[in-house]
Amino acid sequence: MKVIRPLIYLILFFAGAFIIFLIFATLDDYRPEPVEPQQADRQVPAFTDSASLSLLIWNIGYAGLDASMDFFYDGGKQMRPPREGVIRNLKGILENLAPFQEYDFVLLQEVDHKAKRSYRMDQVGIIGEHFPGFGASFGMNYKVSFVPIPVKSPMGMVESGLLTLSRHAPASVTRHSFPGNYSWPVRLFMLDRCFLVNRYPLDAGNELLVINTHNSAYDDGSLRAGQMAYLREFLLDEYEKGNHVIVGGDWNQTPYGFEPVLPDHPFDTVDLTFIEKDFPAAGWTWAYDPGTPTNRRVSTPYAQATSPTTVIDCYLLSPNVRLEHVETLDLDFRYSDHNPVMLRARLTDSQTQ
């Protein structure tokens, strides 16, 4: 009895501490509004109705998922590299972003504002400083005071999200929350997915919408389906108003009809999810490079001959935006588990291409 009683007290102590932690996490849970306006400069020069545009998308993986890393969510064991590794990765990311300072838009995902996993480096500010003259729009999609996994090395505090850099000042910026989430208490420690909408006026009085998105992963498909249904309604409504729409980012899904031409890379068929045909409607264009992977599975460190890869980072263009060129920059996943994708497109003056 002398041994059992202290053991019971110990169990009760830890159970109580865990309950208190869940109460704190629930009260502290980040609950963004469905639609939130962000700060934007209202002094806006208009685009021409036939403007040629250049864009880059890249999920930088918080400068923590370089080629040497595995990741616990993907079946690996690690959460972050040593501090010097994050510094090296961020330097490499900045070096590879430098040639795109002449682009119109740079859309980044998994950019940490402040987080234990990236040693509290303000990546939003650091990257913004390397794009002088660009406007920066940030949409938070991961804000948790303490993520308790992995148990041996918890992720801890995270503030991270989407960063859109633009050579042109938007008339408005709006954060749109995707519907749905994990059940309690898991949702307390997961991302609050969203897409970020930058609006730019055109000479004709309509608008160009540049949308930065990062859709769900690690779900049974129901979250992604709900997000795509919500996005469809939004996109079609904007197109019916006469607006031009470009969406870019990490969809965590593969475009319909994609047939990989990846002779030097194994194709990742685990949790393979195709976007439905003619999303959001016939006439819209999916822009991607079928010959170069944009993402690797982070279950093991990267090895070109054996690491599964896929294409999940791409663009979606409304029928009044004409694709001119799309190309994935093959960086061999040196600094992130994603490769950047470049796009050139032209606005057309009608609702059909």
Helices and strands as residue ranges (DSSP letters): H 4-28, E 35-38, E 52-59, G 61-63, G 72-74, H 83-97, G 98-102, E 105-115, G 116-118, H 123-129, E 135-147, E 156-166, E 172-177, G 186-189, E 194-201, E 207-214, H 222-240, E 244-250, E 285-287, E 295-296, E 309-310, E 313-317, E 321-328, E 341-347
